[in-house]
Amino acid sequence: MGGGAGGDRIVLQYQVFTSGKVSIKVYALSGELVKEFDEGYKERGVYERVWDGLHSELSSGVYVVHYVVGETKKIVKFIYVK
């Protein structure tokens, strides 16, 4: 699971090892929930969620992405610079 930033968009990638419900939540370091993606039920495989329009939604700073894939949880940080 990870993310790749570029310009006004970010690609959030995740892998599902055991089929299940997937959610992605992005938080500011202050703990404020910035964005939530409900990916629904996914089968095994690798997936991407493209988040466009970051300039209008985020300020420059460090953000934390919480991935929940079935029973698996993962946290990834990224830096966004306008």
N, C-alpha and C positions, 0 to 999 in steps of 0.2 A: 504494500500500500504506500502511496506517496503522492506527491503533487508536483506539477511543473508550471512555473509562472512565465508569462511572456506578454508584455504589453497590457492590453485591456481584458485579458482573459487568463484563466488558470485551468489546467486539466488535472482533475483529481482521479487518480487511478487506484483501483483496488482489486484484490483477487479473492474469489469465493472458493474455499476448499470444501466446505460442506454446504449444500443448498440451504438457504434461509433468507430471512428478512434483512434488508440492508438499509441503514440510515447513515447519513453524513451530516455532521454539525460543525460549523465553523464559529469559533469564539475569538473575541479580542482578548488580549492578555488580562484585561480588567474583569473577564468572566462574562461579559455581555455576549449573548447569542447574536451573531451577525447574519448567518444564513443557515437554512436547514434544507436538506434534500432527502426526501423519502423515496428510495429507489425500489421499494416493493420487494417481492420475492424473487430471488435470483438463483439460477442453477450454478453448478461449478463452472468456473471460468474467470477470465480477466475482463474487467469493465472499466469504462471511463465516464466521468461526468464533466462536461465542459461548462464552466461558469463564465459567461460573457458579461460585459458592462461593469467591470470592477471599479473604474474611475468614478462612477456615480454611487457606488455602494461602500467603498472602503477608503479610509485614510491611510497614509503611509504608516507602516508599523509591523509588528510581529503578530501573527495569528496562529491559532491552534486548531487543527482539524481532528475531530473525534470520529473515527470510523467504527461502526458496529455492524458486524457481518455475522448473523446467527449468534453464536455464543462467543465469538472472537471480538475483542476490542483492541484498537490501535490508536495511538495519538502521534500526530506529525505536526511539526511547526513549519511555518514559512514566513518569509519576509516579503512584504509588498511595498514597493517604492513607486510613487506616482511620477 
